[in-house]
Amino acid sequence: MRIVVIGSGNVAYHLIKGLSKSTATLFVHARNAAGLNVLKREFDTITLLATTNLSAVQADVVLICVKDDALNAVMQSYTFSESSLVVHTSGTQTFNESNMHLNHGVFY
């Protein structure tokens, strides 16, 4: 399974920590370079992504782990594979446009 985590904060950290114990291939992208460096030092098996175009990764799941108020802006700034399941971790926000991606939901 190929999983992309978008974000480098507390939620992303704990999901990566748990997922790194699985056989999944983990990719991470975030705009916070310092946060990414911390994640890479602790979890040397993750692959850092330098682009917001995630189509080539062909991820099974994309986990968007960003601040609630940034959710929709982040969702709009990425390109996903049509077959990816794109989910977010916000407990208070929803995707503004349900047609942003065919397979989307909440991971909460």
C-alpha positions as CSV (number, residue, x, y, z in Angstrom):
1,M,0.0,0.0,0.0
2,R,1.2,3.5,-0.9
3,I,0.2,6.3,1.5
4,V,0.9,10.0,1.2
5,V,0.7,12.2,4.3
6,I,0.3,15.9,3.7
7,G,1.4,17.9,6.8
8,S,4.1,17.7,9.4
9,G,2.3,18.7,12.6
10,N,1.2,16.6,15.6
11,V,-1.5,14.6,13.8
12,A,0.8,13.8,10.9
13,Y,3.6,12.8,13.2
14,H,1.5,10.3,15.1
15,L,-0.1,8.8,12.0
16,I,3.4,8.4,10.4
17,K,4.7,6.9,13.7
18,G,1.9,4.3,13.6
19,L,2.0,3.7,9.8
20,S,5.8,3.3,9.8
21,K,5.4,0.1,11.7
22,S,3.4,-1.4,8.8
23,T,4.5,-2.6,5.4
24,A,3.0,0.5,3.7
25,T,5.3,2.7,1.6
26,L,5.1,6.2,3.1
27,F,5.5,9.6,1.3
28,V,5.3,12.9,3.1
29,H,4.8,16.5,1.7
30,A,4.5,19.7,3.7
31,R,5.4,23.3,3.3
32,N,7.2,23.3,6.7
33,A,10.8,22.3,5.8
34,A,11.9,22.2,9.4
35,G,9.0,19.8,10.3
36,L,9.8,17.6,7.3
37,N,13.4,17.4,8.4
38,V,12.3,16.3,11.9
39,L,10.1,13.6,10.4
40,K,12.9,12.3,8.1
41,R,15.4,12.1,11.0
42,E,13.0,10.1,13.1
43,F,11.4,8.0,10.3
44,D,14.2,7.2,7.8
45,T,11.9,5.0,5.7
46,I,9.6,7.8,4.6
47,T,10.1,9.5,1.2
48,L,9.8,13.3,1.2
49,L,8.0,14.7,-1.8
50,A,9.0,18.0,-3.4
51,T,5.9,18.6,-5.5
52,T,2.2,19.1,-5.0
53,N,1.5,16.9,-8.1
54,L,0.9,13.5,-6.5
55,S,-0.3,11.8,-9.6
56,A,2.9,10.0,-10.2
57,V,3.0,8.5,-6.7
58,Q,-0.2,6.5,-7.5
59,A,-1.1,6.5,-3.8
60,D,-3.8,4.3,-2.5
61,V,-4.6,6.8,0.3
62,V,-3.7,10.4,0.8
63,L,-4.1,11.7,4.4
64,I,-4.4,15.5,4.6
65,C,-3.3,16.4,8.1
66,V,-3.3,20.2,8.2
67,K,-4.9,22.9,10.3
68,D,-8.7,23.0,9.9
69,D,-8.8,26.4,8.4
70,A,-6.2,25.4,5.7
71,L,-8.0,22.2,4.6
72,N,-9.7,23.5,1.5
73,A,-6.8,25.6,0.3
74,V,-4.5,22.6,0.6
75,M,-7.0,20.3,-1.1
76,Q,-7.1,22.7,-4.1
77,S,-3.4,23.1,-4.4
78,Y,-2.6,19.4,-4.9
79,T,-3.2,17.1,-7.9
80,F,-4.1,13.5,-7.0
81,S,-4.3,10.3,-8.9
82,E,-7.9,9.5,-9.8
83,S,-7.7,6.2,-8.0
84,S,-6.5,7.6,-4.7
85,L,-8.7,7.9,-1.7
86,V,-8.2,11.4,-0.3
87,V,-9.2,11.9,3.3
88,H,-8.7,14.6,5.9
89,T,-8.3,14.5,9.6
90,S,-10.4,17.6,10.5
91,G,-13.2,17.1,13.0
92,T,-14.8,20.5,12.2
93,Q,-14.3,21.2,8.5
94,T,-15.5,19.6,5.3
95,F,-14.4,19.9,1.7
96,N,-16.1,23.0,0.3
97,E,-16.7,21.4,-3.1
98,S,-17.6,17.7,-3.1
99,N,-16.4,17.4,-6.6
100,M,-12.7,18.3,-5.8
101,H,-11.9,14.6,-6.0
102,L,-14.0,11.6,-6.7
103,N,-12.9,9.5,-3.8
104,H,-12.8,11.7,-0.7
105,G,-13.8,11.5,3.0
106,V,-12.9,12.0,6.6
107,F,-10.4,10.0,8.6
108,Y,-11.4,10.7,12.1
